Amino acid sequence: MKIIIIGASGMIGQRLVQEGLRRKYEITAAGRDVSKFDTTNEKLHVMRVNVLDPASVEAAVSGHDVVISAYGPQLGQEEELLEAARCISEGVKNAGIRRLLVVGGAGSLEVEPGVRLMDTEQFPDEVRPMAQAHADAYEIYRQSDLDWTYVSPASWIEPGKRTGNFRIGTTRLITDDEGASRISAEDYAAAFFDEVEEPAFVRDRFTVAY
């Protein structure tokens, strides 16, 4: 299986590349800056792509079986996230590829029926616009005719260990017995590739946390 990961140089993108290689897939790491990747690995290819140009996306993803988008702009670039969602959807479709998996946000997950995490008082004000952009991008993917899957992390994700032990949910934020919601980027990547190998959430979303 040939898999391309857009936004591969980011914190989550790098772990997805590592997990894909760990499972012996042929991986293309695509993004603006791919200089950090080890090109001596025969299973790893690198490619530049402009996520704001559908033609660039189409050219990059052509010939792959699965497309993963781990693209995520910095705070203050919310409109860029939405434009990227539109361009990625269009480019993947034009390349004739059906399967698209997206690294999503956690803010649109519910903490109770009808109440999203980003609507709670505890949610940081400075992050709320980006959380809303992720929610709007989710709707863009939902409206596409691709076989998409939107994968939300826990509310706290950071580099850590790959344990292989985690829980899967759907639209509700997963918390532990102490009310914390967290996941390592390594275990998030493991859950992500489980979905690549055995699809259970085609045209749907899921979340992963401890």
Buried (B, 14 or more C-beta within 10 A) or exposed (E): BEBBBBBBBBEBBBBBBBBBBEBEBBBBBBBEEBEEBEEEEEEBBBBEBBBBBBEBBBBBBBEBBBBBBBBBBEEEBBEBBBBBBBBBBBBBBBBEBBBBBBBBBBBBBBBEEEEBBBBEEEBEEEEEBBBBBBBBBBEBBEEBEBBBBBBBBBBEBEEBEBEEEBBBBEBEBBBEEEEEBBBBBBBBBBBBBBBBEEBEBEBEBBBBBB
